[in-house]
Amino acid sequence: MALIRTTRYTADPADADTVRERRTELLAAIRATFGGPTETRLIRVDERTWVDMWRWDSPETLRAALDGGPRLPQAAAAFAVVRDVSAEQGDVVDEDVWVR
């Protein structure tokens, strides 16, 4: 069963490029180390607020990333530029994919 993990955080608008660069580096490290996520979306809600959605196709892969990911140097670097971090996750129970 697929899961979505959503992380919300804030960052100084001057750090927007750094937020994106470090997220990209963290995502590459997570994928190389843990084999997921299979899809991501980064949403900038306003100048300070970001929502990052990562899709995991296996609860085991997500659990491994949650357990080991914080020890990656890329995680420390990525979270060094953000504040007010909160996260939640849930099972995907319905999907509607629209293709033009």
N, C-alpha and C positions, 0 to 999 in steps of 0.2 A: 504494500500500500504506500502511495506517495504521501509525503508530508511537506508542509511549507513552514519554514522558520522565518519569522519577520523580526528584524531588529530596527528599532527607531533610535535616532540619536540626533544631537545638535552639534554644530561646528561653527567656528568663526567664518563668516563669508570670505575673508581673505585666504582661508585655508581650503577653499573648494577644490582647487586643482590637486592639492596634496591629499585630500580625502579620497578623491577618485583614483589617484595613482597608487596610494597605499592599499586601497580596497582591491585593485587589480592584482597587486603583488600578493596579497593575502589569499585571494581566490585561487590564484595559480598554485600557491603552496598547499592549500587545503586539497585541491584536486590532485596534485601530485602525490600527496601523502595519504589521503583517505579515499580517493576515487569518487568524489562528489563535491558539490552538488551538480545536478544534471542541467539546471537552468537557474538563472538569476535575473533580477530586475532591481535597478537602483532608481529610486524616485526622489526627486528634490521637491519637497512640499512648499518650501519658501526659502528665503536666503539662508536660514540657519538650520532648518529641519530636514532630515533625510530619513527615508524608509528603504530598507534593503531586504528584499525577499529572495530567499534561496529555496529551491525545490530539491528534495531528496527522495529518491525512489526506494530507499530502504531505511527503516528505523535503525538498523545496526550500523549503517554507514554514518548516519547523522550522529548517533551516540558516540562512535569512535572519534568523529570530528569534534564534538563537544568536549569529550574527555581529553583529547590530545592537542587540539587546536590552540588553546591558550598558551601552550608552551612554545609555540612557533615564534621565532623572532618577528616575523611579518605581522603576527597578531598584536604584539606589543607596539610595533610601529604604527599600525592602523588605528589602534584604540588610543594612542597617545594624542591624537589630534581631534578626538571627539569627546563629547560630554553627554550627560543625561541619558545614558544607554539603558534601554529596556528591550526585552525580547519576549516573544511568544511563539508557539508553534501549534499546528493542528493537522489533522488528517484531511487529505483532499477527498471529499465525498461526492463531488459532481464537477465535471469539466465540460465546457463548451468552447471548442476551438473554432474560431472563425477565420477562414482563409479567403482572401479576396481573389 
